[in-house]
Amino acid sequence: MKLFSRKKSAPFILAGLLVLLTGCTMPFGGEESSYDTGIELLTAHDYNGALEQFRMAMDNGEKSADIYRAKGIAEYSLGDYAAAEASFTEALDLCGGIPDSRAVDIACYLAQTFVDQGDDVRAIEVYTAILDLDKGNEDAHYLRGLCYLRQGDRERADEDFEIILSRSPGQYDRILSIYQGMSDAGYTAEGRKMLDSILSENAEAMTSFEKGRFYYALGNNEEAKRYLEEANNETVEERSDVRIPIVILLGEVAQDLGDDSYAISVYRRFLQDDQSQASIYNALGVCEMRMGSYGDALTDFQIGLGLNDDRQNAALMRNMVAAYEHMGSYDTAAQMMQEYLALVPTDEEAIRENIFLSSRVAEEEQQVEEEKE
């Protein structure tokens, strides 16, 4: 069972999934339109319900770029990439050929549907068109660079990445994302060479946290831990949003070094000051699971889920399924899996596991019936 301990770098389309959509109108009298209801359902991750509302809006004659964009997001979230492609294409057509920020936004969604259908060539065409309109769009350069990497075209990928690095040399989030893309495409050694060069040139200007992240990416966990401990001590009086990424990464480095007890102490130290962060409860629960403390882990996952953080709910539900399984509560695990799949219907691994859980529950029910006889 894979545990979800931190938020992975999501595709660009998912990053904007819950962004407030423009063009929302309210009919005369204040009654909420089907489109407005669809947006609310989309924000609540009820993709099927949102899709139904958008179709109702279209049946009532409400056809606009915003509706097709929202419909495409719902379809994408349900894993229907071909339908999403059609919706985003229609949304672009309804933009009337005006190369504004909305058209660029929709084009980015369209490109992602091509990526997820394995068509990097068409995705590159869309990103190139975006850059023709918006030459400063670093997201398009980055994502096109990833497409080139998957095609084995290092030269063109490097050209896109060099543009980003020359414009924003201090954007370490972006630099680390480029490294991850290079590593995923089989260019780990080249990516580490890039990180080594940037680290040596900028070390004096980098924060302890930034150095820790670079050393972690480079696989030097001892140095990463040293700098992350410095960062953790330096920011102990800072806001939680500053401390959380430091605490999460320090805990993960400690676990990679085999020191789960230290990781747990880091998380619990944070929770002494702030009990409102679902991500910390999730990280703590994952670590407790590794140590075999499934009851404690389940309690922490439940506390985290009770905080109702949209950014963490899916990971917490998925990890609760694992905890219930380890504790032998397959019926409860199956129920939680249904809730998780309602939120993340495209998780293929979870879909396969759901089949196993359903069969396991059916076997237990059959056994109970046989014992009654």
Stockholm file with secondary structure:
# STOCKHOLM 1.0

chainA/1-373         MKLFSRKKSAPFILAGLLVLLTGCTMPFGGEESSYDTGIELLTAHDYNGALEQFRMAMDNGEKSADIYRAKGIAEYSLGDYAAAEASFTEALDLCGGIPDSRAVDIACYLAQTFVDQGDDVRAIEVYTAILDLDKGNEDAHYLRGLCYLRQGDRERADEDFEIILSRSPGQYDRILSIYQGMSDAGYTAEGRKMLDSILSENAEAMTSFEKGRFYYALGNNEEAKRYLEEANNETVEERSDVRIPIVILLGEVAQDLGDDSYAISVYRRFLQDDQSQASIYNALGVCEMRMGSYGDALTDFQIGLGLNDDRQNAALMRNMVAAYEHMGSYDTAAQMMQEYLALVPTDEEAIRENIFLSSRVAEEEQQVEEEKE
#=GR chainA/1-373 SS CCCCCSCCCCCHHHHTTTSCCSCCCCCTTSCCCHHHHHHHHHHTTCHHHHHHHHHHHHHTTCCCHHHHHHHHHHHHHTTCHHHHHHHHHHHHHHTTTCCSHHHHHHHHHHHHHHHHTTCHHHHHHHHHHHHHHCTTCHHHHHHHHHHHHHTTCHHHHHHHHHHHHHHCTTCHHHHHHHHHHHHHTTCHHHHHHHHHHHHHHHGGGSCHHHHHHHHHHTTCHHHHHHHHHHHHHHTTTSCHHHHHHHHHHHHHHHHHTTCHHHHHHHHHHHHHHCCCCHHHHHHHHHHHHHTTCHHHHHHHHHHHHHTCCTTTHHHHHHHHHHHHHHTTCHHHHHHHHHHHHHHCTTCHHHHHHHHHHHHHHHHHHHHHHHHHC
#=GC SS_cons         CCCCCSCCCCCHHHHTTTSCCSCCCCCTTSCCCHHHHHHHHHHTTCHHHHHHHHHHHHHTTCCCHHHHHHHHHHHHHTTCHHHHHHHHHHHHHHTTTCCSHHHHHHHHHHHHHHHHTTCHHHHHHHHHHHHHHCTTCHHHHHHHHHHHHHTTCHHHHHHHHHHHHHHCTTCHHHHHHHHHHHHHTTCHHHHHHHHHHHHHHHGGGSCHHHHHHHHHHTTCHHHHHHHHHHHHHHTTTSCHHHHHHHHHHHHHHHHHTTCHHHHHHHHHHHHHHCCCCHHHHHHHHHHHHHTTCHHHHHHHHHHHHHTCCTTTHHHHHHHHHHHHHHTTCHHHHHHHHHHHHHHCTTCHHHHHHHHHHHHHHHHHHHHHHHHHC
//
